Each structure stands twice: as structure tokens, then as C-alpha cells.
Amino acid sequence: MGLFTGKKGIIMGVVNEFSIAAGIAKTLHAEGATLGLSHLPDKDGRDRMAKRVQRVSDPLDVTFIKPCDVTLDGDIQRFFEEVKEHFGSIDFLVHSIAFAPLDDIRCPTLEATREGFKVAMDISVYSFIAVAREASKLMAPGSSIVTLSYFGGEKVIGGYNLMGVCKSALEMSTRYLAHDLGPRHIRVNAVSSGPIRTMAASAVGDFSDMLGLNAAVAPMGRNVSSEEVGKAAAYLLSDLSSATTGEILHVDCGYHIMGSPGHAIKRLTENPASAH
Ligand SMILES: NC(=O)c1ccc[n+]([C@@H]2O[C@H](COP(=O)([O-])OP(=O)(O)OC[C@H]3O[C@@H](n4cnc5c(N)ncnc54)[C@H](O)[C@@H]3O)[C@@H](O)[C@H]2O)c1
């Protein structure tokens, strides 16, 4: 019997096998969860997105896979109506979605445009509020919601730029949603993951340097995997975290505790190639 035997929920944000959401899906499936997935709709009417997602979902016995563009209220409402029809109620929701226009994240924050800011905040922050609202209508007391954040929302990380501003707002939204949904005994938390090579991460300039630096500075001397993020998400989505809400759980091999380079200078001197 797994931690999620008899539980069902939705994971939003799988685009391919490298997605953090795919790592979470794998972990929850292994613990017995019944999963439904959403994906970004194809603009050209072809089924490329659905097919990509199917490579992840097939081994996990997922039968509910529907498109949902989180910039559209109508799409979100239609999606959760379909969730209700298929599942009745749900026990958990994972929001693993972010986007910023390339020109607005690759430039200094000082140069970000009003339009780029609005798009980034809409998709990376407001969407969390919007999907939490709809999902919570299908949730009983004891249910749980998790989103994905990054340390660049707490401290300045060169190259993360506008997305850092979004993550800061996302983390505060997590706390306010936890406040709103607490009386209904629905918990809301975030996993702050260390850097992982994914499609979204490729938008961040100097990402290889970020990986190298993170591994060098982190007390554990390495980076995290999406499966490890999956295990932390499983804790927050399960009854094991029954008294935890509004929490930002760091899964970054300890990087966030550091106030100095720590072991990095020694590590990088001994193995300079590991910096990239
Ligand atoms: N990869 C990292 O290093 C890292 C670290 C910490 C946090 N995160 C966060 O994890 C989450 C997942 O990102 P990932 O790294 O797995 O990358 P990913 O590219 O696999 O996932 C991003 C997802 O956002 C979806 N998305 C974008 N715009 C959308 C829209 N309008 N409607 C619906 N879906 C939309 C994409 O389709 C994709 O599934 C993001 O919030 C990201 O900021 C990533």
C-alpha cells in the first residue's frame, strides 16, 4: 500500500520527460496515486504537445490528459469541469508552470518591458491563484496544493532576473492562499527546487554556470534531480504534512543556507571544469 493509494489529483506543467512535473508524477504514481495531467494546447491544431506528454503519461497509466492554457479563464474553468466529470473530487493539485518572454528574462530586470512583466506575472503567478481557486472547489478537507519556486525569488541570482520577481510574488501568493484555504483544511505549500536542466530552464541565461555554482556552493556538493523534488512534493501533498501550510520547502542540497562560498573555492580549485 502506497502513500497515495486511493488518492487522485491533477498535475499541471508536464511538457516532456525532463519536466519537474514529470518527476513529481513518477513519484506519486509509484506511491499509488491516480493522476490527471494538463498540457499547453497546440496553437496549430496538431497534437504535438499531447504526444510529448503521452511519453510521460503512458508508463504511469494516466487516462486523463487535457489541454489548458492558464492565460485563459475560460480554459481553466472548462478544464476543471472536465476534471470534475472524470474524477468527481480530487485530493491534490500540482502547479508547475512558469513563463517569461525571452527578451524580458535575458535582459537586466531594469530593462524588462511592461508587457513582458505582465505576461510573466500572469502565467507564472496569477495562474497559481486561478487554478487553486478552481481546484479547491473539488477538494475535501485534508487536500493539498503545491507549486514550484526557486531561490531567485528570495535572493538575487544573476541571470534569473524577471523570473525572480515572479517567484517572490508566487511565494507570497502561496502564503496568502494558505491563509484563505486554511479554514477549509486545504493546505498550500511550495517546493523551492535547486536548478534542474528543463525546457523552461533553457530560457535562463548562464544556466550551465548556475548548475556548476549551485553544486559547488551547496553543502551536499551536487545538484538535485526532479525525482528528489518529486519526493518532497509527495510529502507536502500527502497526509505526512498534515499540519504544514504556507511553507516554502527548499530542495536544493542546502544551497539556500549559505552566506559564503563555503566549500566552493576548494571544490572549484580542485576541479575547475565542474563550474560549467
Ligand atoms: N528547472 C529549474 O531549474 C527550476 C528550479 C526551480 C523551480 N522551477 C519551476 O518549476 C516549474 C516547472 O518548470 P520546469 O523547469 O519543469 O520546466 P518545464 O518547461 O518542463 O515546465 C514548464 C511548464 O509550464 C507550462 N506552461 C507555460 N506557459 C503555459 C500556459 N500559458 N498554460 C499552461 N502551461 C504553460 C509549459 O507547457 C511547461 O509544461 C516552473 O514553475 C519553474 O519556474 C524550475
The ligand as an SDF file (V2000), in Angstrom:
LIG
                    3D

 44 48  0  0  0  0  0  0  0  0999 V2000
   14.2140   23.8230  -13.8140 N   0  0  0  0  0  0  0  0  0  0  0  0
   14.6200   24.5170  -12.7650 C   0  0  0  0  0  0  0  0  0  0  0  0
   15.8180   24.7300  -12.5400 O   0  0  0  0  0  0  0  0  0  0  0  0
   13.6020   25.0330  -11.7610 C   0  0  0  0  0  0  0  0  0  0  0  0
   14.0170   25.3330  -10.4620 C   0  0  0  0  0  0  0  0  0  0  0  0
   13.0820   25.8000   -9.5470 C   0  0  0  0  0  0  0  0  0  0  0  0
   11.7630   25.9610   -9.9230 C   0  0  0  0  0  0  0  0  0  0  0  0
   11.3950   25.6420  -11.2040 N   0  0  0  0  0  0  0  0  0  0  0  0
    9.9820   25.8350  -11.5650 C   0  0  0  0  0  0  0  0  0  0  0  0
    9.4010   24.5760  -11.8380 O   0  0  0  0  0  0  0  0  0  0  0  0
    8.2470   24.7830  -12.6520 C   0  0  0  0  0  0  0  0  0  0  0  0
    8.2880   23.8190  -13.8220 C   0  0  0  0  0  0  0  0  0  0  0  0
    9.3480   24.1600  -14.7060 O   0  0  0  0  0  0  0  0  0  0  0  0
   10.3360   23.0850  -15.3410 P   0  0  0  0  0  0  0  0  0  0  0  0
   11.7210   23.5450  -15.0070 O   0  0  0  0  0  0  0  0  0  0  0  0
    9.9250   21.7070  -15.0080 O   0  0  0  0  0  0  0  0  0  0  0  0
   10.1930   23.3700  -16.9000 O   0  0  0  0  0  0  0  0  0  0  0  0
    9.1500   22.8050  -17.9930 P   0  0  0  0  0  0  0  0  0  0  0  0
    9.4450   23.5940  -19.2250 O   0  0  0  0  0  0  0  0  0  0  0  0
    9.2590   21.3460  -18.0930 O   0  0  0  0  0  0  0  0  0  0  0  0
    7.7370   23.2010  -17.3770 O   0  0  0  0  0  0  0  0  0  0  0  0
    7.1470   24.4690  -17.5340 C   0  0  0  0  0  0  0  0  0  0  0  0
    5.7050   24.2160  -17.8850 C   0  0  0  0  0  0  0  0  0  0  0  0
    4.9630   25.4420  -17.9540 O   0  0  0  0  0  0  0  0  0  0  0  0
    3.9760   25.2290  -18.9770 C   0  0  0  0  0  0  0  0  0  0  0  0
    3.3660   26.4780  -19.4220 N   0  0  0  0  0  0  0  0  0  0  0  0
    3.9770   27.6130  -19.8630 C   0  0  0  0  0  0  0  0  0  0  0  0
    3.0500   28.5040  -20.2510 N   0  0  0  0  0  0  0  0  0  0  0  0
    1.8170   27.9320  -20.0340 C   0  0  0  0  0  0  0  0  0  0  0  0
    0.4680   28.3530  -20.2310 C   0  0  0  0  0  0  0  0  0  0  0  0
    0.1620   29.5520  -20.7480 N   0  0  0  0  0  0  0  0  0  0  0  0
   -0.5330   27.4900  -19.8910 N   0  0  0  0  0  0  0  0  0  0  0  0
   -0.2450   26.2610  -19.3960 C   0  0  0  0  0  0  0  0  0  0  0  0
    1.0000   25.8110  -19.1790 N   0  0  0  0  0  0  0  0  0  0  0  0
    2.0300   26.6400  -19.5080 C   0  0  0  0  0  0  0  0  0  0  0  0
    4.7780   24.5490  -20.0700 C   0  0  0  0  0  0  0  0  0  0  0  0
    3.9440   23.9690  -21.0490 O   0  0  0  0  0  0  0  0  0  0  0  0
    5.5470   23.5300  -19.2470 C   0  0  0  0  0  0  0  0  0  0  0  0
    4.7890   22.3450  -19.0900 O   0  0  0  0  0  0  0  0  0  0  0  0
    8.2770   26.2560  -13.0550 C   0  0  0  0  0  0  0  0  0  0  0  0
    7.4570   26.9960  -12.1780 O   0  0  0  0  0  0  0  0  0  0  0  0
    9.7270   26.6370  -12.8250 C   0  0  0  0  0  0  0  0  0  0  0  0
    9.9230   28.0240  -12.6250 O   0  0  0  0  0  0  0  0  0  0  0  0
   12.2760   25.1770  -12.1160 C   0  0  0  0  0  0  0  0  0  0  0  0
  1  2  1  0
  2  3  2  0
  2  4  1  0
  4  5  1  0
  4 44  2  0
  5  6  2  0
  6  7  1  0
  7  8  2  0
  8  9  1  0
  8 44  1  0
  9 10  1  0
  9 42  1  0
 10 11  1  0
 11 12  1  0
 11 40  1  0
 12 13  1  0
 13 14  1  0
 14 15  2  0
 14 16  1  0
 14 17  1  0
 17 18  1  0
 18 19  2  0
 18 20  1  0
 18 21  1  0
 21 22  1  0
 22 23  1  0
 23 24  1  0
 23 38  1  0
 24 25  1  0
 25 26  1  0
 25 36  1  0
 26 27  1  0
 26 35  1  0
 27 28  2  0
 28 29  1  0
 29 30  1  0
 29 35  2  0
 30 31  1  0
 30 32  2  0
 32 33  1  0
 33 34  2  0
 34 35  1  0
 36 37  1  0
 36 38  1  0
 38 39  1  0
 40 41  1  0
 40 42  1  0
 42 43  1  0
M  CHG  2   8   1  16  -1
M  END
$$$$
